[in-house]
Amino acid sequence: MPSDFRASPRTARAPEGRTNLARSLHIPKIKEFAEIVLRDGTTLKGHVFIDVTSRMQDMLNAGGAFFPMVDEHDEVHLINKAAVMRMRPYDG
């Protein structure tokens, strides 16, 4: 390990002049209002978070079994993608 890089138990940071790879690969997200119908017939309305370069269906097809949704009462839900029967943008 180079002598200019030391990590303490509380914090770690990249040496001067080096970029943080995670930050440079970050893709911003947008908040989309959606209506989600689950397999059991439950209908949820709220915001989902999608990469600015993607569509809702891309988010459903991406890796990971769950996605977050914030409902109309500002409660956060983790939705199992396998339970989603239909999801569409909701206009109102």
Buried (B, 14 or more C-beta within 10 A) or exposed (E): EEEEEEEEEEEEEEEEEEEEEEEEEEEEEEEBBBBBBBEEEEEBEBBBEBEEEBEBEEBBEEEEEEBEBBEEEEEEEEBEBEBBEEBEEBEE
